[in-house]
Amino acid sequence: MKILVIEDDQEAGAYMVKAFREAGHVADHAADGLDGYAMAREGGYDVLVVDRMLPKLDGLSLIRSLREQKVDTPVLILSALGQVDDRVKGLRAGGDDYLPKPYAFSELLARVEVLARRSKGANGEPTSYQIGDLELDRLSHRVTRAGQEIVLQPREFRLLEYLMKHAGQVVTRTMLLENVWDYHFDPQTNVIDVHVSRLRAKIDKGQDVPLIQTVRGAGYMIRDGAR
């Protein structure tokens, strides 16, 4: 999931971005309404977390402008203004959810994930993938092979999800860096190889049919080797 945090408090914004990333998601930060508006229009985000009191362009005006431009990315409004009238104004401006400050990050994360699931379901994107006897459920974050549950770390889950989404296709290192790690440069490390190796150990070890394959000189592929 790709999240944009629009928050003028640098410390609060950095905290949210760090916490979202630790939960296995991609997160960016904009420190004012104008930058947030531009990034929201161009960044392909799954959810926006928008502070209501922003410099240059306030949160409600930002949301109204996005809706006028037919940007329908789900928006969670985060604000110290938590009275009923304040929440109603936020929702009527085009927000999808409203969370008053102070908040618990666990609740913020849960609300953001719900908004993302609703949006993806509405867009017809699959909520689960299956390759052979390997199954991945995007809603419950559950992975099983031959009926046995496999526990994955958040980054491993995103890596497997991306591979399964492109099953039967070669997935290059650049594709993985950009879509799983949100890197738009080569970090000159073996981070991909390490994670693929760990994922293989959990998915393919002890199985008769290996699913994750290395395509020499190109990248990786997941497919049902029994076919």
Backbone hydrogen bonds, N-H to C=O, Kabsch-Sander energy under -0.5 kcal/mol:
donor,donor_aa,acceptor,acceptor_aa,energy
3,I,1,M,-0.5
3,I,26,V,-3.1
4,L,47,V,-2.0
5,V,3,I,-0.5
5,V,28,D,-2.9
6,I,4,L,-0.6
6,I,49,V,-3.3
7,E,5,V,-0.7
7,E,30,A,-2.0
10,Q,8,D,-0.9
13,G,9,D,-3.0
14,A,10,Q,-2.6
15,Y,11,E,-2.0
16,M,12,A,-2.2
17,V,13,G,-2.4
18,K,14,A,-2.4
19,A,15,Y,-2.5
20,F,16,M,-2.9
21,R,17,V,-2.3
22,E,18,K,-2.3
23,A,19,A,-1.3
24,G,21,R,-1.7
25,H,20,F,-2.2
26,V,1,M,-2.8
28,D,3,I,-2.2
30,A,5,V,-2.7
33,G,55,P,-2.3
36,G,32,D,-2.3
37,Y,33,G,-2.5
38,A,34,L,-2.2
39,M,35,D,-2.7
40,A,36,G,-2.6
41,R,37,Y,-1.7
42,E,38,A,-1.2
43,G,39,M,-2.6
46,D,2,K,-3.0
47,V,2,K,-1.4
48,L,74,P,-2.6
49,V,4,L,-3.0
50,V,48,L,-0.6
50,V,76,L,-2.7
51,D,6,I,-2.8
51,D,49,V,-0.5
52,R,78,L,-1.5
54,L,52,R,-1.1
57,L,55,P,-2.1
59,G,52,R,-2.3
62,L,58,D,-2.4
63,I,59,G,-2.3
64,R,60,L,-2.6
65,S,61,S,-2.4
66,L,62,L,-2.2
67,R,63,I,-2.5
68,E,64,R,-2.4
69,Q,65,S,-1.5
70,K,67,R,-1.6
71,V,66,L,-2.8
72,D,70,K,-0.8
76,L,48,L,-3.1
77,I,75,V,-0.6
77,I,97,D,-2.8
78,L,50,V,-2.9
79,S,77,I,-0.5
79,S,99,L,-1.5
82,G,80,A,-1.1
87,R,83,Q,-2.3
88,V,84,V,-2.5
89,K,85,D,-2.3
90,G,86,D,-2.0
91,L,87,R,-2.3
92,R,88,V,-2.6
93,A,89,K,-1.4
94,G,91,L,-1.1
95,G,90,G,-2.1
96,D,75,V,-2.6
97,D,75,V,-1.4
99,L,77,I,-3.2
101,K,79,S,-2.8
107,E,104,A,-0.8
108,L,104,A,-2.0
109,L,105,F,-3.2
110,A,106,S,-2.0
111,R,107,E,-2.6
112,V,108,L,-2.4
113,E,109,L,-2.5
114,V,110,A,-2.0
115,L,111,R,-2.2
116,A,112,V,-2.3
117,R,113,E,-2.3
118,R,114,V,-2.5
119,S,115,L,-2.3
120,K,116,A,-2.6
121,G,117,R,-2.6
122,A,118,R,-2.3
123,N,119,S,-1.6
124,G,121,G,-1.2
125,E,120,K,-2.1
129,Y,136,L,-2.4
131,I,134,L,-2.4
134,L,131,I,-2.5
135,E,133,D,-0.5
135,E,144,T,-3.1
136,L,129,Y,-2.7
137,D,142,R,-2.9
138,R,127,T,-2.5
138,R,136,L,-0.6
139,L,127,T,-0.8
141,H,137,D,-1.2
142,R,137,D,-1.1
143,V,150,I,-0.6
144,T,135,E,-2.4
145,R,148,Q,-2.4
146,A,133,D,-2.2
148,Q,145,R,-2.1
150,I,143,V,-3.3
152,L,150,I,-0.6
157,F,153,Q,-2.6
158,R,154,P,-2.2
159,L,155,R,-2.3
160,L,156,E,-2.6
161,E,157,F,-2.9
162,Y,158,R,-2.3
163,L,159,L,-2.3
164,M,160,L,-2.9
165,K,161,E,-2.3
166,H,162,Y,-1.2
167,A,164,M,-1.4
168,G,222,I,-2.4
169,Q,166,H,-2.1
171,V,220,Y,-3.6
172,T,170,V,-0.6
173,R,218,A,-0.5
176,L,172,T,-2.0
177,L,173,R,-2.8
178,E,174,T,-2.4
179,N,175,M,-2.3
180,V,176,L,-2.5
181,W,176,L,-1.4
183,Y,177,L,-3.3
194,V,190,N,-2.5
195,H,191,V,-2.0
196,V,192,I,-2.9
197,S,193,D,-2.3
198,R,194,V,-2.1
199,L,195,H,-2.6
200,R,196,V,-2.8
201,A,197,S,-2.1
202,K,198,R,-1.3
203,I,199,L,-2.7
204,D,200,R,-2.8
205,K,200,R,-1.2
207,Q,204,D,-2.3
213,Q,211,L,-0.6
213,Q,221,M,-3.4
215,V,213,Q,-0.5
215,V,219,G,-2.7
216,R,214,T,-0.8
218,A,215,V,-2.7
219,G,215,V,-2.3
220,Y,171,V,-2.6
221,M,213,Q,-2.4
223,R,211,L,-1.8
225,G,223,R,-1.0
227,R,224,D,-1.8
